[in-house]
Amino acid sequence: MSVTIKDIAKVANVSYATVSRALSNHPEVSDKTKKRIQDLAKAMGYTPNAIARGLVTKNTHTIGLIIPDITNPFFPEVAQGIEDCANRNGYQVFLCNSNWQLNKEKEYLKALYEKRVEGIVIGPVSNDVSHLLDTVNKNVPLVFAAYKPQIEECNYVATDDYKSAVIAMEYLIKLGHRKIAFIGGQHKVRLNGYIDILQKYNIPVMPSYIKYGQFKQESGYQMAKELLIENEIPTAILAGNDIIALGVIQAIEEFGLSVPNNISVVGFDDISFAALDKIQLTTVFQPKYKIGELCVEILLDKIKNPDNHKFVHKILEPKLIIRKTCKGISI
Amino acid sequence: MSVTIKDIAKVANVSYATVSRALSNHPEVSDKTKKRIQDLAKAMGYTPNAIARGLVTKNTHTIGLIIPDITNPFFPEVAQGIEDCANRNGYQVFLCNSNWQLNKEKEYLKALYEKRVEGIVIGPVSNDVSHLLDTVNKNVPLVFAAYKPQIEECNYVATDDYKSAVIAMEYLIKLGHRKIAFIGGQHKVRLNGYIDILQKYNIPVMPSYIKYGQFKQESGYQMAKELLIENEIPTAILAGNDIIALGVIQAIEEFGLSVPNNISVVGFDDISFAALDKIQLTTVFQPKYKIGELCVEILLDKIKNPDNHKFVHKILEPKLIIRKTCKGISI
């Protein structure tokens, strides 16, 4: 087990507080004692403990990041922006994977507080974010990444998800599609865009054409299979994100149909794999790396200016990336 | 800023040590004092600090994980196994992304010590692992994930990388390939398998057919482009991992050739995207999730039995997954 301040205090026959102060170069400890304690600590193999130091300096130079799914390349791409921006500013990032589980999100949040991170960036697992907003009371700034909460008393950086769905739908409508299904994940903002555009063009909203599961490839695959079995075949499917879209395409092809000849597919996010020659997924781009960078910039500003309680909201523009999974049809 | 033990000590007019002991339920503090301090701590909004508690109990129930590239799906798949196994055992995981940079690996290692994690799992950035082995002296157990160091005085869980290269090469040779190039990343064990099999079949090893860069898609793409421009076109390319393979395929197709008609491609890892209908990458499977689970099992055993200094080595079997990026040629 590691050598602790307590162990050193015992050997040096001084109080815990004296060791702690000596190691943090506190002015009330004499230089002689400081040297004795510091030499002893070194001899005993003591690792300067950022947290114990944090108790004194309140400065751990660490940021906590909680993402809901490390295996969806979208989040690692956001995390890379967070990592790079934090590092440029002398901060380290501890990443936690909540795995789309609310209890894990809560536990990791607690653990990050306890590790005295100076700020937290989070991609939440659900719209239930009340436990997250409590960070304000704990004086640990928090920024939502790639997510716009329903309340405004918080910091967030998000792509305009509603608009993303609108531009994808307008594109499909322009191509002549009317039988458009929707296969989504945990968050539902994009669904609103889907429904509004159908209504704008007087296309009936069919509940059987709307499926909701997880933001997982496997989930997209299963829901698409169900959708194709239960319904009249749609001419287009709007998928909740790119990995759902990949699952949807897999299901369509196993069903004996082809993309885009029989069914057009649009995703969201533009993960790096979407651009592969073999995939060429038409999708709505989110500025993932930029979202990560902006989250850290806001967080560092909050850390440096704890008395500025103004919340920062950044909504970034989505962009339709037309590749090869959509095709026009005659109306 | 957060309320610290020091703040409470000041208000309560007792020493730092007394507060620390009262909050950790130390037997030397009277029940009356304990109650007074604990009530005060609660009233002041103090968050029980796992690290400060760790100084007393030495038990933070956290594991540190350092991976070299969060954007390569291989590592998130290993991380998922680590996360799930740790969680089942009541442990949380703090993940750090070293980004293939040795200095970042060192800094994160230091930060994890300081956060008092009970053990560390690491996918190292290079063969220079001496700084990592020092954890033994610090009494923090460490396990290498998906990597076999050159020395045996450490714990590791790895797929047999040499054998992986051998089975991939034997497969290409059996298909009739003789002009086989190699495009690799930072670690070089697979290169040895490549060279040995060429020699076994009396095929000259051509230095211009061997390229080394990073374990990145972009790197695979660039190296393949150079290789195709500078050399007689090979009939097969063994790629250092799946994301390099995806870059190689991209380069081949941009060069106006096709996979597998003109050039066969084999990868390593079997990341989830390799199985997509559109990709169908022939690759050598590594049991990624299993590697993660085993790393945690070994680590927990080391944590629970600190006096057992026997090192654990697990070498897992690779498996060739034949899909659609290789084709037989007439010899």
Interface residues (C-beta under 8 A of the other chain):
Chain A: M1 S2 T4 I5 K6 S15 Y16 A17 S20 G45 T47 P48 N49 A50 I51 A52 G54 L55 V56 K58 T62 I70 T71 P73 P76 E77 A79 Q80 E83 D84 N87 Q92 V93 F94 L95 C96 N97 N99 K104 E107 Y108 A111 Y113 E114 K115 R116 N137 K138 N139 V140 Q217 L246 I249 Q250 E253 E254 S272 F273 L276 D277 K278 I279 P306
Chain B: M1 S2 T4 I5 K6 S15 Y16 A17 S20 G45 T47 P48 N49 A50 I51 A52 G54 L55 V56 K58 T62 I70 T71 P73 P76 E77 A79 Q80 E83 D84 N87 Q92 V93 F94 L95 C96 N97 N99 K104 E107 Y108 K110 A111 Y113 E114 K115 R116 N137 K138 N139 V140 Q217 L246 I249 Q250 E253 E254 S272 F273 L276 D277 K278 I279 P306
